Amino acid sequence: MRPPGVKATKSRGKKTVDEENAMKKFETMWNIKQQDMAMKERLSKMRFLDSLVAKKEHLSDYEEALKQKFTKELLFN
């Protein structure tokens, strides 16, 4: 077998850099997406807790339990 030529070697080396850059971009985008999802979940819990706090009538047992759980979660995290 013949060894690869100069141009073939150069093109092979450039592909790995492109693949590394693509992987870094993907990891960065994935981290941003995870942070975004965590913030959306937190906002959702805050809205739900806000609606529970705003209720004027007596809360049922499961609503009271959720209220306590979300309050602890949001205050201590």
C-alpha positions in Angstrom: 0.0 0.0 0.0 1.1 3.5 -0.7 1.4 6.0 2.1 -1.1 8.9 1.9 0.1 12.0 0.0 0.6 15.4 1.4 -2.8 16.7 0.4 -4.6 13.7 1.7 -2.8 14.0 5.1 -3.7 17.7 5.3 -7.4 17.1 4.6 -7.6 14.3 7.1 -6.1 16.6 9.8 -8.6 19.3 9.1 -11.6 17.0 9.5 -10.7 16.2 13.1 -10.6 19.9 14.0 -14.0 20.4 12.4 -15.4 17.5 14.2 -14.0 18.8 17.5 -15.5 22.2 16.9 -18.8 20.7 16.1 -18.7 18.6 19.2 -17.8 21.6 21.4 -20.7 23.6 19.8 -23.1 20.7 20.5 -22.0 20.4 24.1 -22.4 24.2 24.6 -25.8 24.1 23.0 -26.8 21.1 25.1 -25.7 22.8 28.4 -27.6 25.9 27.5 -30.7 23.8 26.7 -30.4 22.0 30.1 -30.2 25.3 31.9 -33.1 26.6 30.0 -35.2 23.6 30.8 -34.3 23.9 34.5 -35.3 27.5 34.6 -38.6 26.7 32.8 -39.4 24.0 35.4 -38.6 26.4 38.2 -40.8 29.1 36.8 -43.6 26.6 36.3 -43.4 25.5 40.0 -43.3 29.2 41.0 -46.5 29.9 39.0 -48.2 26.9 40.5 -47.2 27.9 44.0 -48.4 31.4 43.3 -51.8 30.1 42.3 -52.0 27.9 45.5 -51.1 30.9 47.7 -53.6 33.1 45.9 -56.5 30.7 46.6 -58.9 32.2 49.1 -60.9 29.0 49.9 -59.5 26.1 52.0 -56.9 24.0 50.2 -57.3 20.2 49.9 -54.7 17.9 51.5 -52.8 17.3 48.3 -52.7 21.0 47.4 -51.4 21.8 50.9 -48.7 19.1 50.5 -47.7 20.5 47.1 -47.6 24.0 48.5 -45.3 23.0 51.3 -43.1 20.9 49.0 -42.7 23.7 46.4 -42.1 26.3 49.2 -39.3 24.2 50.6 -37.8 23.4 47.2 -37.8 27.0 46.0 -36.6 28.6 49.2 -33.8 26.2 50.0 -32.4 25.6 46.5 
